[in-house]
């Protein structure tokens, strides 16, 4: 289960074996997340600025990496809705 609060750029997840929520640091990335999906053991997010990040959550500490970025001249979140989706085992934007 994942919890996302866009107003505070807050992400947390909980697994059935966990005693408490595990928080994911997204504040340091200064992002507003517009899409979030779980794919092959990781959470993937897309920010309002067009950055796609992966959050490795297998262990006790969450590891974050930048996966890709849409060129700001192409990305227009005010006009087009973007979604991360999983289809036939592939992650698509």
Buried (B, 14 or more C-beta within 10 A) or exposed (E): EBEBEEEEBBBBBEEEEEEEBBEBEBEEBEBEBBBBBBBEEBBBBBBBBBBBBBBEBEEEEBEBEEBEBBEEEEBEBEEEEBEBEEEEEEBEE
